[in-house]
Amino acid sequence: MERTIASNFVKYLLPLLVGAFVWSLSTKTFAATLYFIGTGSVTNGTAAGTGTIWTRAANWSTVPKATHATSPAVPGASDTAVIMGSGGITLYIRSAVSVGGLLLSESFTGSLVQGSGTLSVGAGGIRIGSGYLIGGSRTLSSSGGITMTGGTIKNINGQLTISGSLSLRKVSSSRPSNFTATGTIVFTGNNASEAFFTNSSNVTTSFRNLIVNLSNIQTGADTTRKLYLSGAGLTLVNNLTVSGGTFDLTRTAVAQPLTVPGNIYVADNSTAKILGANNISLAGNLTVKPAGSLTLSGGTLTLTGTNKTLSGSMTFSSLTKNVTAGDILYFYPGYTYTVNGVQDLSGNSPSTRYLSLLSSVAGQQWKFHAPGRRTLNLVVLKDSNNTAGADKVCLDCTDSGNNSDWSFEAEATVATTTAASTGTGGGGGGGRRTSSASTATPTVVTPAVTPVTPAVSTKVSPTVKALKRRADALQAKITRTKNALKKKSMQRALDRLNKRINAKTK
């Protein structure tokens, strides 16, 4: 029986298998490099002939600069398409095109127009040395990234998906690189454990929206998927979204600036992170969902927009917002906002509290933690819980209620006046005359730090004189005040003034 089965296998099945294998070899498509050789003029943006159509096989050759098609075939998903030649050739993509790689050579002076079709480029990536790649509203993707050493990419109005790196460089002044995307750029990093964004200071760029979405390649203990920013920094036109993976701004020795005129959003994803050691300018809202994180270990986050909201626990190296007109910075309640360095949040006016720091849900507290410098100045504060420990001062601030662990102190300001002359003056307005200084003698409060008696000097600087006048005025105010809590607060301010006087008179 076994002998019969073996005999039948050799007689019938083996020839069939061999034939199938030979047929597969004869029909297998191997990767090729195909060169565009089509020619054709363009009239009013419309191709005047078939020489400008991507899908015409006669426009492609296996030999560069051929006068006619050699082994003509339209580039396929495993092939590399090379566009070269001068003369202002325009090549149109009007349907779905998929290639393994795309090269616009250094000799190319024309345009590749995406038009109404989609363009998908494989692991070979997009390389541009010259010419134009003009996008459209349909999707454009590159698994191998994009490298520009010249030429122009513009009118990317749809979504551009990059799985590798985006490298923009200027080789020479005669071959500048220009990149403009008015749609959305999405970094996915499928074919790279690290994605680099390199933007030379000699390159012209404009990006509207940037999305970092590396979460789809997070497997097991692999949590290193990052998009790095290096070069001359990045300026967006609109929003930055990190939905997965890490947007790392700490890679280069010299931190690169990031400017976001729109919003920054970090998704509710345990891998969604922004790490920073550079300066970030933000005009919109900053949102960090509970599973995401934002940690800026260096640089300063400068908030430039009006009536914006910070939402989510976040850590800053330094935080700045200065205003000269009425403005509100909202903090979403229940989260902790940590500033490890200097926080410069102020109304920037000695008399008007222009800046209000409020909860975005009235009556619910937000947490402020600043273990370094713990002083806020000239702001309206409400619904805030300061968790930094001792010496939590809001100087010359307005306490609008529901604030915990803050000390609201007023620093007295005394106008500098010039004593009236004893001689008779000429005509003029009836200005107020200032009498010789009269100092109230403190009788009620005994300061924790004994007021300083400067050493006798034949000459006292104007700065020390001004400080003394402020100290005298504050002491008089302490004497008149009956509220014990206010006395205590003002007394601490007086102690600080006396220390400054002592330091300047030694």
Secondary structure, 3 states (H helix, E strand, C coil): CHHHHHHHHHHHHHHHHHHHHHHHHHHCCCCCEEEECCCCCEECCEECCHHHECCCHHHEECCCCCCCCCCCCCCCCCCEEEECCCCCCEEECCCCEEEEEEEECCCCCCEEECCCCCEEEEEEEEEECCCEEECCCCCEEECCCEEECCEEEECCCCEEEECCCEEECCCECCECEEEEEEEEEEECCCCCCEEEEEECCCCEEEEEEEEEECHHHCCCCCCCCEEEEEECCEEECCCEEEEECEEEECCCCCCCCEEECCCEEECCCCCCEEEECCCEEECCCEEECCCCEEEECCCEEEECCCCEEEECCEEECEEEEECCCCEEEEECCCCEEEECCCEEEECCCCCCCCEEEEECCCCCCEEEECCCCCEEECEEECCEEECCCCCCEEECCEECCCCECCEEECCCCCCCCCCCCCCCCCCCCCCCCCCCCCCCCCCCCCCCCCCCCCCCCCCCCHHHHHHHHHHHHHHHHHHHCCCHHHHHHHHHHHHHHHHHHHHHHC
